[in-house]
Structure formats: structure tokens, C-alpha cells
Amino acid sequence: METTTPDVIAYCGLCCLDCSGHTGKIQDLAGELKRELEKARFDKLAQNIANVPGIGKPFGQYAAFYELLGTIAEFRCTKTCRNGGGPPVCEIRKCCGTKKIAGCWKCDEPETCQKLKFLEAVHEDAHLKNIRTIRKKGADGFMAGTRYW
């Protein structure tokens, strides 16, 4: 049985290793695409295509798309949740700290906790599935098995 929680398991039960913000793959691809678009001077092409009837309208959004690519490229989390990564005002982290528990799996209320609700918009019930697994198999069993994101 493990004695400590691996740094990559967030307090909410999600795993940093499964997050695109931590792995950086999507960020790297967005940065690469941005550089290729710059080399190709695609902004000029998009500006000309924007006026072509039938196909041009989306190209009128190119500047916003290019800005979004830059934001995605920078959306990288180099620290795990347990080491100060993620939102600095995370209510879940604060709650676990106040209760002096390793994570929501040590709490009696994760199934009804309002602090976890905001995760559902992106993760649906993945965090709850992970919490159940950690309770059942421990952190090591969770890390070795199927994780949900």
C-alpha cells in the first residue's frame, strides 16, 4: 500500500499526466502551426480569400484564430496541482488543505460536493470515477490502471 500520493494526482482525482496543459502536445502543435502560418504569410492569403463568395467568410476570422493559437501555445502547466500548478484559487485544493487530507477520495462528500461541480463541464464524471478507483485501489493502483479525463 502506498504511503504518499504521487505528485501527479490532483486533489480532485484527475491526473496531471492526462492533461494536455501538462503534457504540452497540443501546445507544441499550436506553436508549430503558428510558426508555419507566419512563414507562409498566411495572414495575407486569408485576407484575400476572405472576400471570395462561398468560401471566404471563415477566413475573415483569421486574426482571432491566430491569436487563439498563440493562447493555446502558452496554455501550459509545468507544475502539478500538488506543486502549485493549476488555478491558484482552486477551492478543491484549499478544502483538502483545510481538512488536512490527501485528496477528495479521503472525504465523505465527493459525490455531492459543490466544489467539484465545475469540473463536470469538461470532465463529466471522470473525477468521480477516479476518486472511486483511488478509494478502492489506492494511488498506486489508480496510476497503474485506467484513468479518466
N, C-alpha and C positions, 0 to 999 in steps of 0.2 A: 504494500500500500504506500502511495506517495506521501511524503511529509510536507511538501511545498507545492504550490500551484505554479505551473510553468508560466513565465512572464507573458507568453503569447495568448493566454486565455484571459479575455477581458472579464470584468466583474459581471457583466450581463450574460456571459456564457458564449459569446461569439469568439472566434479565434482570429487573431491578427493575421495569421498565415493565409487565411482565406479572403482577406480584404484586398481589393485592387489598390487601395490607397497605400497599403503596406508593401505589397509585392512590387508595385511600380510598373507592371507590364503595360497597362493601359496608358499610364502617364508617359512612359517611354515612347509608345506608339504615337500618341498625340503630339509629342515634341518632334518626333521624326517627320510626321506628316506636315506639321507646321513649317519645318525647315525645307522640305521638298516643295511646298507651295510657294515659299519665298524664292527659292532658286528658280522655279518656273515662272515667277512673276504672275502667279495665277490671279492675283487681285485685278490686274489689268484685263485679263481674259474674262473674268467673272463680270467685270463692269461692262464689257462689250456684249457678252451673252445675255445679260440682264434685260436687254431691250428686244430680244428675239421673241416674237409671238409664239406662244405654245410651250416653249421650254425655258424661257428666260427668267420668269418670276422668282424662283428659288435662288438664283444667282444674285439677286438684289439683296439677299440676306448674308452675303459673303463676309462682310466686315464683322457681323455678330458671330458668325461661325468661327472665323479666325480668332476672335477674342476668346470664345469658349474653348477652343483648342489650347490656347495659352493657359487658361484657368485649369483645364484638366491636366495639363502637363505639370502644373505646380501643385496639384492636389495630391500630395504625397505625405504619408505619415511615417516618419523614420523611427519614431519611438512607439513602443507598445503602450496600451492603455495603462498597464501597471507601472510604467516608467514615464508617465507624464504625457503620452500621446493622446490623440483624440481630443474631443472638446474639453477645454479647461474647466468649464462649468458643468460637467456631467453630474447630474443628480444621482445616478446609479453609483458612481464612484464615491461620491460624498456619503451616500446612505451606507454603503458597505464599510466605509471608514468609521462612520459614527457607530455602527453596530459591531465594529471590530471583527468582521467576517471576511473570508477569502473571496466570496462571490455570492451571487444571488442563490446559488444552489445550497447555501448554508442557511438561508432564510426560510421561514414558514409560509411566506406570502407571494412567491414569484408568479403564481398563476393568476393572481388578482391585483398585482402591484401596478399602480398607475404610472410609476416612474419608468416602467418597461414599455408602456403603450406606444410611445413614439417610434419604437423600433419596428412595429408592425407594418408601417407604410412601405418599408423597403424589404424587411426580412420576414414578413408574415409571422409565422410562429417558430422560426428557426432557433431563436434564442431559447425559447421554452423547451424545444426538443433537446437542445444541447444541455440545458440545465438538468433535465431529467436524466440524460445519459451520464453526466458528471456525478449526480447523486447515486446512480446505480453502479457505475463502473469506476468512479474516481477520475481524477485528472489524467492519470497515465492511460487508463482505458479509453477515455474520451479522445485523447491525442492519437491513439493507435487505431481508433475506429472511424466510423463515418461521422463527419461533422456537417452541420447545416449552416448555410449562409443565406 
